[in-house]
């Protein structure tokens, strides 16, 4: 039987111990998330876990973009004090926080233990703030929601992913507790943290380690898990402790990310409008000067600095006039959109370059892509059965031939067999072509366009 409630050891140091002061500080940090996304519920967040004076606004951004009450919350934190093998949960029935009690999902913990995925170890939690700093946000937002607190010791990303997959259902919300670089000077920290952000957003887990983020194992585990592969990241903020402490010689880096379901919108109306405006301005400047436009990165919100792939489509009088894009994240979204907009206007080999006088009558549409994932199938009939009409974008590769259709192509080709035949033609292959080496990768796209004149 579980013991009594577990008190919060770090109340009064990392965050206020008094309910009134704590509630006020939590509410203040959460308020910064207003309008940061399109309002969909993320599946997971990366949330900073230092003292609230330093990282509270980053944690508040992460927690604040989650609008719906989940069925349960799994919190994954690194272990900094105790060296142990595996992943550990505490034995208590819940946490006694200044903002109310939070029950621990004992059934979930026992299920993990029976599967050999985690074990009870109170010592792993006794001096670990990575769990406790998240709890006031959760108690404020969703009183009484059960939590699964997990401290990660010596465990691989694959072992963490197995835990996430075991807990995964549509009603579980994952909190990946992590700061970024530690104790570098401001300049070095910003460089290292930018590298870390790129790894997270590109899902490049091979080099992601404790030097990049203390919660690297939790983040990497999420990225390779079944749930993580079916999500897309959005950067919410980055910074470091120097802004609060004034000490730029020795800082701790912080970041905030949310991971959304593939079909969920991420970008708010303001972010979408900025991208459309950026695309049009990039074309205007290129047509006027013949040069790439100079883009001031610091003028864009963090969300638009997320490394993501995009396509830009131009139409005139309802007809295609150019469409060029990227298939994998390689640069900030605002930069990717600006580059692809210019190529769509001037470098699509199917069309002559767009005359400057025609730009005013052209309409722009942007698609922000999720990372492509391989589609497993036995044969062509099986592939057709696994494709989701109206939602899946497809990349077909056979030898040196390759073709891509965005999800919007379903509007013209609603039948899967017709869709696949046309994709083969686009790849330079016969409609009846099939090969054991043929591969299909699918992705989803968040699309938005300029208003019709």
N, C-alpha and C positions, 0 to 999 in steps of 0.2 A: 504494500500500500504506500502511496506517495506521502511524503512528509508535509508539514505545514508550508505556508507560503514563503517564498524566498525574498528577503528584503533586498533593496538595491544598495549595494556597497558604495557606489559612486555618486549617489545623491548627496548634494552639498559640496561636491568638488567639480565634477564634470558638468553638472547642471544643478539648478536650485533644488533644495530639499523641501521647501514649502510649496504647498499646492497652488496657492494664488500666484506666487512669483513664477513658478514653473509653467503654469498654464498660460500666463501672459507671454513668457518668452517663446514657448512652443507656437502659440498663435501668431506671434510676430514673424517667426521664421517661415511658417507655412504661408503667410500672406504673399510672400514673394513669388509663389508659384501661379498666381492668378493669370490666366491667359497664356501660360507657357506652352500649352499643347492644344490639340483639337478637342480635348475633353474625354477621350477614350480611356478605359481602364488598362493600365499596363499589366503585364504578367510578372515583371520583376523590376527592381530598382537597384542601382548602386548608391548607397547612402554613406556619407562620411560619419566618422564616429569619435572625433576628438571632443574636447570641451566645447560647449556651445558658444563660448565667446569667440572661438576660432572657426569652428566648422558648422555652427548651427544653421546658418543661412543656406549652406549647401545641402545639409540633411533635410532642411525644410522644403527646399525645392524638390528633392526626390520624393519625399512623402506627400507633398502637396499636390502632385499631379495624379494621384490615385483617388478618384472620386467615389468609387463604389465600395460598399462594405464587403470584404471577402469572407469566405467561410472559415478560413484559417490562414495563418501567416507563418511561413518558415523563415527564420533568421539564421544566416550563415556567417560566422565570424571567424577570423584567424585566432590562433592561440599565440600570445606573445610571452606569457609568463611560464607556462608549464609545457615541458616536452613530453609528448605521449604519442602513441601510435593510434591512428584512426580518427574517428569523429565522435564527439561526446555530447550527451544531453544530461541535464540535472535530474535529480530524483524527486524534487518538490512538486506539489500540486499546481503551483502557479507563482506569479510574481506579485509582491505588494508594492505598487508604485504610488507616489504621492497623488497621482491622478486617478487612482482606482486599481483594483486587482485585475490581473490578466491571467486566465487559466492556461496551464500547459496542456497540450493535447497528449495525454498519457497514452492513449490507444495508438496514436501515430508513432510515438517513441518506442513502444513495445513492438510494433510491427517492424520498425527498422532494426531493433535488436534481434528479433527472431530471424530476420533475413541476413544477419551478420553485417549490416551496413553501418551501424552505430552502436554505442554502448553507454550505459550510465556511468558518469564520472563527475561528481560534484567538484572535485579539485580543479577541473578544467575551467569551471565557471567562477570559482571563488575570487579570482583576482583579474578578471577579464572584462574590460569595459565595452568591448565591441558589440555585445548583446544589449547591455543595460542602456547605452546611449540611444538606442532605437526605441526603447519601450515607452517613454513619455509621448512620443509622436503617435505611436499606435494606440495608447490608452486614450489620448485626446481625440483622435479621429474615430476610433471604433472601439468603444468601451466593451469589454467582455469577450472580444474575439479571441479564440484559443490560438496559442502560439506554439511553434516547434523550435526551441532554441538549440542551435547546434554550433559547437566550437570545433574547428578543424585543426587537428594536430598534424602528424606526419601522414598525409593521405594524398593520393594522386588526384589530378583533375578528373580522371575516369571514375575514381571512387566517389568523388563529390557528385559527379553527374548521375551515378547510380542512385544516390540518395535523392537527388532532385527528381529523377524519373519515378522513384517509388512514391514520392509525395505528390507528384503532379496530378492535378485534376483541374478542371476549368475554374474551380473556386478557391484555389490555393494561390496566395500572393507571396512572392519570394523577395526578401530583403537581403541583399549582398552587402554586408557591412565592411567598408574599406576606406582607408585614406590612400593617397598616392605616394609620391616620393617622400623620403624622410631626411631631413638635416643637410640638405644641399643649400647653396646660396640661391637667391631668387632667380638669377639667370639660368643656372644649371637646372634648377627644379622645373622651370617652365619648359625647358627643352626636353627633359626626361618625361614630364607629364604629357607633353604633346605626342611623344612617341607612344606612351601608354594609351592615350586616347585613340590613336590610329590602330593599335593592336585590338582594342576592344571593339571598335567600329568596323574593322575588317574581319573580326573573328580570327585573328592570328594569335593562337594561344601558345605556340612553340617557344617563344622568348618571353612570355609574360611571367614574371617571377616576383619575389618579394622586394626586389630593388625598385620595381615599377609600382607595385601596390601591395600593401600588407595583406589585403584580401585576395591576392592573385589566384589562389586555389579555388576560392568560391566563385570568382568571376570566370575563370577558365572552365570550371565545372559547369556553370550555367551555359556558357557559349557552346559547349560540345554536347550538352544534354538534349534530349528529344524536345523539351519545351523551348530551350534556348535556340535551337536550330529553326524552330517555327516562330521566331520573333525577330523584330528589327529594332535597332538601337536609336535613341535620340539623345544627343548631348544637351544638358540643361545648363550647366555652368562648370567653369574651372577657375581655380585660383589657389592661393596658399595662405598660410598663417601670417605672413609678413604684413598683410593689410591690417590685421588686428593688433599684432604685437609691435609693429614698427621695426622689427629686427629682420633685415633682408639678408643677413649673412648665414642664417640657419633657419630654414623654413620647413614646414610640412605641407605637401601638396594635397589639394582636395578636388574632387570632381563629383558631378551628379549626372546620372544617366537613368533613363527609363527604357524598358524593352516592351514593345507593343506587339499584339498579335498581328500576323501578316496582313489581314484584311482591315485592320483598324486604321483610321486616319491618325496621323501624328501631328501634322503641321496646322497651326491655327490660321485664321484668315489673314492676319497681318503678315505672317511668315510667307504664306502663299503669294500674297500681293507683292511682297518684296522680291521674291524670286522671279515672278513674271516681269516686274519692272526692270530687274537686273538683266534678264534675257533680252528684252527689247533695247535697253540702253547699250548693251554690248554690241548688238547688231548695228545700231545707229552710229556708234563711234567707229566701228570697223569700216562701215560703208563711207563714212565721212573722211576718215583719216588714213584708211588702209593699214592701220596698226591695231594690235591687240590693246584693249582698254586696260588702263591701270586700275586695279581693284583694291580698295582699301579694306583689308580684312577686318580691321577693328571697328568698322562701321556696321558689321552684321551681328545679329544676335547669336548666342552660342548654338542654338538649334540649327542654324544654317551653316555652322562650321562643322557639323557632323560629317564625317567622311561617308559619302553615299554615292551611288550611281544614279544617273538620270538620263532621260531622253527628252529632247526638245523637238516638237513638231510644228511646222508652219503650214497653214492652209490659206488659200485664196479662193474666195467665192465657194467655199465648201469643199474644194479639191486640194489634195495633198500637194505641197510645194517644196517640202524638204523635211527630213526626219533623220537625226543623227543622235547617237547616245553612247553611253558607257554601260558595260555589263557588270562591272565589279567596282567596289569602292576604291578610289585611288587618290582622292583629294577632297577638300571641303566642298560641300554641296553647292554653295554659292559659286565657287570657281568652276565646278563641273558644269553647272547650268550655263554660265557665261560662255565657256568654251564650246559646248555643244550647240548653243544657239547660233554662234557665228558659223559653225560648220554646217548646220542645217540650212542656213541662208546662203552660204557661198560654196560649200564643198560637197554637197550630196551629188554623187555622180549621175544620178537619174535626172537632174535638172540643171539648167544654166544658172549662174550666180544671180541672186535676186537683185534687180536694179534698185537703186536708192529710192526712187520715186514710188516703188511698189510696196515699200515697207509699211506705210500707213494703212494700206488695205489688207495687210496680212494679219492673221490671227495666230497667236502662240498658245501652245499647250505643253505642259510639263508633266512628265511622269517620273516619280521618284521610286526607284526599284528596291525591293528587298534583295538580299544576297541569293543568287541562284543555288538550288539544291538538286542533286541528281534524282531523277525519277526512276524507280526500280520497276522493271517490267520483264515479262518472259518473251513476248512477241508483240507484233503490231496491234493485234486485237486487245491484248492486255494493256498496252500503252494507251490506246483509245479509251479503255474503260477507266483508267486511272486519272486521265486529264479532267480538270474541272472547268467546264465551259463558262465563259464570262468572267473568269477570275484568273486563270493561269496564263502567264506569259511563258513562252517556250523558246529554248535555244536548242536547235537541232545540229548535231555534229556527226559527220560521216567522212572519215578520212580527212582530206583537206577542205572539204565543203562544210559550210556553216551558214545557218540562217536563223534569224530572230524575229519573233512576232511579239509585240506588246499585247497585254490583255485587251486593249481597245479594238484590236483586229476582230475580236469575236462579234463586234457590232455588224461587220460585213460578212463574216463567215461563222455563223452560229453552230454549224454541225461539226463535231470533232473530226470526222473523217475528211470533210472538206477543208477544215482548218489545217490538218496535217499534210494533206496533199499540196495545198498552196505553200506551206512552209518548206516542203521539199523543193518545189519549183524555185522559191526564193533562194534556197541554198545551192541552186544550180544542179539539182538532181531530178531524175524522172519521177513522176507522180507515184509509180509503182515500186520505186526503189526501196529495198530493205537489205540490211546487212547486219551480221552479228555484232559488228563493231559500232553500229549506230547508237548514239547516246542522246538523251533528252534531259535538259535541265529546266526546271520551272522556277518561276518567281512571281511575285505579286507587285502591283504598282499602285501608288497613290497619285492619282491624276487630277489636274485642275487646269483651267484655261482662262484666257481673257474673256471678258464679257463681249458678246456680239454687239457690234455697233448698231 
